[in-house]
Amino acid sequence: MNNLLLENFTKRWQAILADFKTEIASLRANRVTPALVDDVQVESYGSRLTLKELASISVVLPNILLIDPWDKSMITAIEKAIGATQLGISPSNDGRLIRLVFPPLTEEKRQTLAKVLKQKAEQTKIRFRQERDGVRKEIQDAFEKKEIYEDGKYSLNEKLQKQVEEFNAATEELVAAREKEIMTV
């Protein structure tokens, strides 16, 4: 039970970290990436699909994304969905492809993106702390039910703390790297 508890916790916090990586990939840095528009929801075929399910997305130049829909009849729906996002750009449609030209980031926009990055990091840490507190409660409950002894409780809490430090280090490393990308001119 003891090791299983920590193994499950490890899987959960690694999933939280993976979600965080995906989330911060959508923040624009100096170079555009397909992750900026991958998850844009497009109304198609009576349901909502993500853009990456409907088209190939490629980087043509450091500031231009090219979207090539597999079904050319979906081009107006894709263009409409992109226009509705908070990207602040207008898609250019030539009938076959959609071009997204991103203007250079201003210093003010860079600072705003860095703030958003830190907010997302804090939200991730909150999710993590909720998971950690749940595990601590399970350890305490097991101790109170006499399923583990004082030494076992101490050992589990020590292992849990090591995982907390590992998570915090990984999160801070991701934030620092992404912030550097955002702030680089």
C-alpha positions as CSV (number, residue, x, y, z in Angstrom):
1,M,0.0,0.0,0.0
2,N,2.8,2.4,1.0
3,N,4.7,2.3,-2.3
4,L,1.6,2.1,-4.4
5,L,0.4,5.3,-2.8
6,L,3.6,7.1,-3.8
7,E,3.7,5.5,-7.2
8,N,0.1,6.8,-7.9
9,F,1.1,10.2,-6.6
10,T,4.1,10.2,-8.9
11,K,1.9,9.4,-12.0
12,R,-0.6,12.1,-11.0
13,W,2.0,14.9,-10.6
14,Q,3.8,13.9,-13.8
15,A,0.4,14.2,-15.6
16,I,0.0,17.6,-14.0
17,L,3.5,18.6,-15.3
18,A,2.7,17.3,-18.8
19,D,-0.5,19.4,-18.9
20,F,1.5,22.4,-17.8
21,K,4.1,21.8,-20.6
22,T,1.2,21.7,-23.1
23,E,-0.4,24.8,-21.7
24,I,2.7,26.9,-21.8
25,A,3.6,25.8,-25.3
26,S,0.5,27.8,-26.4
27,L,2.1,31.0,-25.1
28,R,3.7,32.8,-28.0
29,A,7.5,33.4,-27.8
30,N,9.8,35.0,-30.4
31,R,9.2,32.2,-32.9
32,V,5.7,30.9,-33.6
33,T,4.9,27.3,-33.2
34,P,1.9,25.1,-34.3
35,A,1.1,24.7,-30.6
36,L,-0.4,28.3,-30.7
37,V,-3.3,27.0,-32.8
38,D,-3.3,23.2,-32.3
39,D,-6.2,23.2,-29.9
40,V,-8.4,25.8,-31.6
41,Q,-11.9,24.4,-31.6
42,V,-13.5,24.3,-35.1
43,E,-17.2,23.5,-35.7
44,S,-17.1,20.8,-38.3
45,Y,-19.3,17.9,-39.4
46,G,-21.8,18.6,-36.6
47,S,-19.2,18.5,-33.8
48,R,-16.2,20.4,-32.5
49,L,-12.8,19.2,-33.5
50,T,-9.4,20.7,-32.8
51,L,-7.5,22.3,-35.7
52,K,-4.7,19.7,-35.5
53,E,-7.4,17.1,-36.3
54,L,-8.5,19.0,-39.4
55,A,-5.3,20.3,-41.0
56,S,-1.6,20.2,-41.1
57,I,0.0,23.2,-39.4
58,S,3.5,24.2,-40.3
59,V,5.9,27.1,-39.6
60,V,7.0,28.8,-42.8
61,L,9.0,31.7,-41.4
62,P,9.7,32.6,-37.7
63,N,6.5,34.7,-37.7
64,I,4.2,32.8,-40.2
65,L,2.1,29.7,-39.7
66,L,0.6,27.9,-42.7
67,I,-2.6,25.8,-42.2
68,D,-3.4,23.3,-44.9
69,P,-6.9,21.8,-44.3
70,W,-7.3,18.2,-45.4
71,D,-10.8,18.9,-46.5
72,K,-10.7,22.2,-48.4
73,S,-14.5,22.8,-47.7
74,M,-13.5,23.4,-44.1
75,I,-11.4,26.4,-44.8
76,T,-14.0,29.0,-43.9
77,A,-14.9,27.3,-40.7
78,I,-11.2,27.1,-39.7
79,E,-10.8,30.8,-40.6
80,K,-13.8,31.7,-38.5
81,A,-12.5,29.7,-35.5
82,I,-9.1,31.3,-35.7
83,G,-10.6,34.8,-35.9
84,A,-12.6,34.1,-32.8
85,T,-9.5,33.3,-30.7
86,Q,-7.6,35.8,-28.6
87,L,-4.5,35.5,-30.8
88,G,-5.2,39.0,-32.1
89,I,-4.4,38.2,-35.8
90,S,-6.5,38.0,-38.9
91,P,-6.1,34.8,-41.0
92,S,-5.4,35.2,-44.7
93,N,-7.2,32.7,-46.9
94,D,-6.3,32.0,-50.5
95,G,-8.9,29.3,-51.1
96,R,-6.5,26.4,-50.4
97,L,-4.4,27.5,-47.4
98,I,-4.6,29.8,-44.5
99,R,-1.7,32.0,-43.5
100,L,-1.3,33.5,-40.1
101,V,1.2,36.3,-39.9
102,F,2.2,37.2,-36.4
103,P,3.5,40.7,-35.7
104,P,6.6,41.1,-33.6
105,L,6.0,41.1,-29.9
106,T,6.3,44.4,-28.1
107,E,8.1,44.7,-24.8
108,E,4.7,45.3,-23.1
109,K,3.3,42.2,-24.7
110,R,6.3,40.1,-23.6
111,Q,5.9,41.3,-20.0
112,T,2.2,40.4,-20.2
113,L,3.0,36.9,-21.5
114,A,5.5,36.4,-18.7
115,K,2.8,37.3,-16.2
116,V,0.4,34.9,-17.8
117,L,3.2,32.2,-17.7
118,K,3.6,32.8,-13.9
119,Q,-0.1,32.6,-13.3
120,K,-0.3,29.3,-15.2
121,A,2.6,28.1,-13.1
122,E,0.8,29.1,-9.9
123,Q,-2.4,27.3,-11.0
124,T,-0.3,24.2,-11.7
125,K,1.3,24.4,-8.3
126,I,-2.1,24.7,-6.7
127,R,-3.3,21.5,-8.5
128,F,-0.1,19.8,-7.3
129,R,-0.6,20.9,-3.7
130,Q,-4.1,19.6,-3.7
131,E,-2.8,16.2,-4.8
132,R,0.0,16.3,-2.2
133,D,-2.4,17.2,0.6
134,G,-4.6,14.3,-0.4
135,V,-1.6,11.9,-0.1
136,R,-0.6,13.4,3.3
137,K,-4.1,12.8,4.5
138,E,-4.0,9.2,3.3
139,I,-0.7,8.7,5.1
140,Q,-2.1,10.2,8.3
141,D,-5.3,8.1,8.0
142,A,-3.2,4.9,7.6
143,F,-1.2,5.8,10.7
144,E,-4.4,6.4,12.7
145,K,-5.9,3.1,11.6
146,K,-2.6,1.5,12.7
147,E,-1.9,0.3,9.1
148,I,1.5,1.9,9.3
149,Y,3.7,2.7,12.3
150,E,5.5,6.0,13.2
151,D,8.6,5.0,11.3
152,G,6.5,4.2,8.2
153,K,4.7,7.5,8.4
154,Y,7.9,9.4,8.8
155,S,9.5,7.5,5.8
156,L,6.5,8.1,3.6
157,N,6.4,11.8,4.4
158,E,10.1,12.1,3.7
159,K,9.7,10.3,0.3
160,L,6.7,12.6,-0.4
161,Q,8.8,15.7,0.3
162,K,11.4,14.5,-2.1
163,Q,8.8,14.3,-4.8
164,V,7.5,17.7,-3.9
165,E,11.0,19.1,-4.3
166,E,11.4,17.3,-7.6
167,F,8.1,18.7,-8.9
168,N,9.0,22.2,-7.8
169,A,12.4,22.1,-9.5
170,A,10.9,20.7,-12.7
171,T,8.2,23.4,-12.7
172,E,10.7,26.2,-12.1
173,E,13.0,24.9,-14.8
174,L,10.1,25.0,-17.3
175,V,9.0,28.5,-16.3
176,A,12.6,29.8,-16.5
177,A,13.2,28.3,-19.9
178,R,9.8,29.5,-21.3
179,E,10.2,33.0,-19.8
180,K,13.7,33.3,-21.4
181,E,12.1,32.4,-24.8
182,I,9.4,34.9,-24.3
183,M,11.6,37.8,-23.2
184,T,14.3,37.2,-25.9
185,V,14.1,39.7,-28.7
